[in-house]
């Protein structure tokens, strides 16, 4: 079993309130969930208007498949209107039995 974890640090430049940020981040996380077999959540910067961090996780048996899925997720996040990717980090973990 392999676990892929990817964190996206995002900037939401047009946001002027937490509610405005939610109107950008909530549809993004919903779109990721709908299009890919992954789990996703906002994981940091919940109290900042123009910053967000989302975490995406996937479990599988094949490293190449997991990397492809996470690459497609990354492309979706980068194209999403209203956010700028500041940083992203992908980790593939092999949990011990």
N, C-alpha and C positions, 0 to 999 in steps of 0.2 A: 504494500500500500504506500502511495506517495501523497503528499499534501503540498499544494501550491498556494502560496500566500502572496498577495500583491497589495501594496499600500500606495495610494495616490494622494499626494499633497496638492491641494487645489486652491486657486484664487478665484473668487467670484467678484470681479471688478465692478459690476453694476449694482451690487447689493448695497442697500442703505439701511437694512434692518435684518433681524434674524428671520422674520417672516419672508422677506424677499429672498434670502438665501435658501430657505426651505423650498420655495417655489422653483428653484433651479436644481437643488440636490435631490429632492424626493423623486422627481421624474427620472433623473439620471439613474438612481439606484433601482428604481422600478424597471427601467428599460434593460439594465444589466441582468436583473433577475429573470425577466421575461425571455430574453434572447439566449442566455447561456445557462448551463447546468452548474451554477455557482451560488454561494452565499455572499451577501454583500451588506455592509452596514457603515454608517458614519461613525468613525472611531475616535475623532479628535477635533478640537477647535469648535465644539458645539456652541460656545459662547461668543465667538467672533463673527462679525457681519460678513467679512470678505474672505474668510479662510474656511477651508473644510478639509478633512482627511477621510477618505473612504478605504475600507479594507475589503478585499475580495478573496474568497477561499474556494478551492476545488479539491476534490479527492479523486484519485484514479490509480490505475495500475501501470500506466505508460507515461513516462516523462515527456516524450515528444508530443503526445496528445495534450497533456496539461499545458505545455508551453504554447502550443497552437491556440488553445482556448484563451489563455491569459493574454496572448498577443492580440487576439480579436477584441477582447475586453479593452485592452489598452487603446486600440484604434478607435473604439466607440467613445471612450472618455476624451481622447484628444480632439475628436470631431464635435463633441457636445457643445452646443451654443450656450454661452454664458459662463463657461469655466475655462481657466488656463491651468495647465499642468505645471506645477512648480517643480515637482520631483516625483519619481515613482521607483519602487523597489520590489523586485520579484525574488522570492525564495522558494526553493523546492526542498521539502523536508522528507526524510525517510525515518518515520517514527520507529523506535525500538519495539520489538515484540515482547 
